[in-house]
C-alpha cells in the first residue's frame, strides 16, 4: 500500500505525517486490497469569511476506488473525520 499526502503551503509537515499515520492505521485490516491512497489537504474559505481545512482521501481498491471529502476547523479535525468515514466505507 502506497500513501501519498499532498497539501498546500498552509499545511505543515506535522499535519501531513498525522494524516499518513491515521490513514495507514485505518486501512491496515484491508491492506492487501488497497493499492494506493492519496490524501489531499487544503485550506478553504467558507461563505461566512472563516477558513477551514478540507481533506479528500482517495483509496484505490483494485479496479474500484473510494473517495471521501470532509472539512474541519483545522487539519487534524478534517483528517479525523475522513478516517472515520474510511473505516465505515472500506
Phi, psi and omega in degrees: 000130178249129179243126178243127178244122179237151179197162179282183185295343181279348181263119184279168183298324181296319178294323178294318178295320177299317179298315180299314180297312183295318180293316177302314180298321181290333185256004183298326182291339179235028185297336179288341179265339186270124177273309180205160181224137176235126178247126179241124179244135178204154176278140176228148177264133176270162182301333182277003179094349178280154176257148172221175179248132176259140178232121177243125179241125176244122181248120178267117180244091182061241179268351179257163173215155179237133178237131181235132178236129178222168174224154176207166180294340176210171186301319184295321178293318179296318179296315180298319178296318179296318180296322177298320179289324178300313182302325180278335186267327186264000000 
